Amino acid sequence: MLLVKEFLQAQGFSAPAEYTEVETSGTDATPPAETCALILDRQNLIVAAHRHGVLLGDTGFVEICTQAWADVLEGPDGATARSCVDLAFQGQRSGFQTVWHGPGYATHWDVTMMPLQDRDNRIQHILICAKRTDISRRTETDLREELRDIAHTLANLTSVTRSGAKILRRDSMTDDLRGDVADGLAESAAKADAALERLRAILK
């Protein structure tokens, strides 16, 4: 799957100001935690995504974007989201505000949808830009609660890692068990990356 920047360049689209703000607020290697951009086609499929702060390391950003968008469509703001998509495909800018309930915490987003008109004046794709709006509003109590949750997550992951290491030292280790342990450790690493990104967003 392409990144949004690559998709826009390949299709000859000029980047709207909203996306330029997303693109320049971070890089693909070190993206900000408060921005996200997606390209959606008429089948409601994500065909391009912007690397952003909810990445699980270097992989998984497409899956996360896809799941987040599905969560929005299936959530209480789903009807509004679908209506905005329809308006964008009709050539109108639209937008809404929503809350995404991520792994263990919720974030607030301001979402803007823009039609992308191709060389034949057709609108086959739309650009979705989202900015996180709750960062500056979080109180000290909110921050302490989130930090407490992050610490709890990391403590659990430490226990999982320690248990995995003990299992790996067993003489009776089978290939299947070794594979299960490896999968568990990889999942723990992904969750640790997510927790660290949450921490970086607070410290930013």
Secondary structure, 3 states (H helix, E strand, C coil): CEEHHHHHHHHCCCCCHHHHHHHHCCCCCCCCCCEEEEEEECCCCEEEECCCCCCECCECHHHHHHHHHHHHHHCCCHHHHHHHHHHHHCCCCEEEEEEEECCCCEEEEEEEEEEEECCCCCEEEEEEEEEECCCCCCCHHHHHHHHHHHHHHHHHHHHHHHHHHHHHCCCCCCHHHHHHHHHHHHHHHHHHHHHHHHHHHHHC
